[in-house]
Amino acid sequence: MFEHPLPSTIKPLKLARQQGKLKGFLPLDQLPTLVADCLDSKGRLEADLQLEMQGRWPVLSGVANTTLRMVCQRCLEVVEVPLKAKIELGFAQSEEALEELPDHLEPFLLEEEEIPLADLLEQELILTMPIVAYHPECEHAPYQAGDEVEAAQEEKPNPFKVLEQLKGNMKKSDK
């Protein structure tokens, strides 16, 4: 169980040199972009991360996971969507150094010494979100057209009726 909250910011270079480990949680309400399409922001993100030097590269590796409550796009009921992000980030301080990163690492350009951990984890989890949330097996929600829609279609005048009348008048005048 993850008992401790994760820090809001980290210094990846410093932590990698110290072989840092981060194990904890963040409340989902601190991740507004991730929960934007969810029913609520209850719950939490849990992460188990390690920072270490791999050769000359500072690397953040580990796992972050959470469960989001979304609307099933088939039955329109609540569906719990588990997300799990496997993280393998290689940090570099210049674009030239990013080009030299090993292929198995996802590049991350460090523009500052300290970075917001919540934003980093949020972006990694967004990449694992399904395009459409749905239950593996559920009934489709029945489609019901309201009486107002049918009435509006019946009452709608035909815009070509005026042209038809003009065409009829032209034929009479040609005779």
VENURWO-V786787 format. One record per backbone hydrogen bond with DSSP energy under -0.5 kcal/mol. CO is the residue of the C=O (numbers start at 1). NH is the residue of the N-H. Records with the same first field share a line. If there is no record, write none. Layout:
BEGIN
CO: NH ; NH
END
This chain:
BEGIN
1: 3
4: 25
8: 117 ; 118
10: 12 ; 115
11: 15
12: 16
13: 17
14: 18
15: 20
16: 19 ; 53
20: 51
22: 49
24: 47
25: 6
26: 45
27: 30
28: 31
31: 35
33: 36
35: 38
43: 28
45: 26
46: 65
47: 24
48: 63
49: 22
50: 61
52: 54 ; 59
53: 55
54: 56 ; 57
57: 54
58: 91
59: 52 ; 61
60: 89
61: 50
62: 87
63: 48
64: 85
65: 46
66: 83
68: 70 ; 81
69: 39 ; 40
70: 72 ; 79
72: 76
74: 141
77: 72
79: 70 ; 81
80: 82
81: 68
83: 66
84: 86
85: 64 ; 87
87: 62
88: 106
89: 60 ; 91
90: 108
91: 58
92: 110
94: 98
95: 99
96: 100
97: 100
98: 101
102: 105
106: 90
108: 92 ; 110
109: 111
115: 10 ; 117
116: 120
117: 121
118: 122
119: 123
120: 124
121: 125
122: 126
123: 127
125: 128 ; 129
126: 129
133: 73
146: 150
147: 151
148: 152
149: 153
150: 154
151: 155
152: 156
157: 159
158: 161
160: 164
161: 165
162: 166
163: 167
164: 168
165: 169
166: 170
167: 171
168: 172
169: 173
170: 174
171: 175
END
